[in-house]
Amino acid sequence: MFGADLIGAAGVALLLGAFAANLLGMVEKESLAYPSANFVGASLATYASWLIAYMPFVILEGVWACVSLVAVLRSVGRPRHAP
């Protein structure tokens, strides 16, 4: 189970890092970085939850990953503004 813990910890670190960075004004939620970190973090957390067969978190993190992927795709298609 050590592998699942490591994968899950990496995913949660990405999720919390993105959340904190957004709240502290270090990253905008409309940026590509924010939904990308959410997508990768939630995907890792989903996989870790699957490995330990904890279905409530598989569903929670899986939905989080899917919603984040939609945000990534929207962000990629959005025109960039010059600074």
RAURVEN-V699501 format. One line per field, one symbol per residue. psi: psi as a letter, one per 30 degrees, with the letter a starting at -180 (. if undefined). A space follows every 50 residues. Layout:
psi=???
//
This chain:
psi=feeeeeeeeeeeeeeeeeeeeeeggfkkffleeefeeeeeeeeeeeeeee eghieefeeeeeeeeeeeeeeeeeeefkkkkk.
//
